[in-house]
Amino acid sequence: MLYFSPLEPAGYLPLMLNASDPRSVQEQLNDSYAHGGGWHSFSGFHLVERAGKYALSYPGDPLMMEVSRAQFRDQLLVLFQYSWLGIIEEGKLLDVARVD
C-alpha cells in the first residue's frame, strides 16, 4: 500500500496504486479512477520548489501549494491544492492531472 503524508488529503488515492503492478501511475489511476473520469494529463503547469516543498504554477493563477506527498518507485507523487496530482522524477514535473 502507498502512504501519502499526511494521508487524509489523499483520500482513496493510496488504495488505487500498487507498486507490484508494472503499469505507470497514469495507467493505474486511469483504470482505478475510471468512474471519476480517469487520468487526463493537463499541460501548462510549471513546478516551483521553495524550502523543500513544491507548488504548481499556472499562468494567471495563484500558486497551488503541496498538501501531501508519497514516494512511488522512482517517482514522487505530490498532491496539490484543488486536487491536482503531480508526478515528479529527479526534480522535474513529468505529468499533472486533476484527481477530484
Secondary structure as the mmCIF struct_conf table of DSSP 4:
data_model
#
loop_
_struct_conf.conf_type_id
_struct_conf.id
_struct_conf.beg_label_comp_id
_struct_conf.beg_label_asym_id
_struct_conf.beg_label_seq_id
_struct_conf.end_label_comp_id
_struct_conf.end_label_asym_id
_struct_conf.end_label_seq_id
STRN STRN1 SER A 5 SER A 5
BEND BEND1 PRO A 6 LEU A 7
HELX_RH_3T_P HELX_RH_3T_P1 GLU A 8 ALA A 10
TURN_TY1_P TURN_TY1_P1 GLY A 11 TYR A 12
HELX_RH_AL_P HELX_RH_AL_P1 LEU A 13 MET A 16
TURN_TY1_P TURN_TY1_P2 ALA A 19 SER A 20
BEND BEND2 ASP A 21 ASP A 21
BEND BEND3 ARG A 23 ARG A 23
HELX_RH_AL_P HELX_RH_AL_P2 VAL A 25 SER A 32
TURN_TY1_P TURN_TY1_P3 TYR A 33 TYR A 33
HELX_RH_3T_P HELX_RH_3T_P2 ALA A 34 GLY A 36
TURN_TY1_P TURN_TY1_P4 GLY A 37 GLY A 37
STRN STRN2 HIS A 46 ARG A 50
TURN_TY1_P TURN_TY1_P5 ALA A 51 GLY A 52
STRN STRN3 LYS A 53 SER A 57
TURN_TY1_P TURN_TY1_P6 PRO A 59 GLY A 60
BEND BEND4 ASP A 61 ASP A 61
STRN STRN4 MET A 64 PHE A 72
TURN_TY1_P TURN_TY1_P7 ARG A 73 ASP A 74
STRN STRN5 GLN A 75 PHE A 80
HELX_RH_3T_P HELX_RH_3T_P3 GLN A 81 SER A 83
STRN STRN6 TRP A 84 GLU A 89
TURN_TY1_P TURN_TY1_P8 GLU A 90 GLY A 91
STRN STRN7 LYS A 92 ARG A 98
#
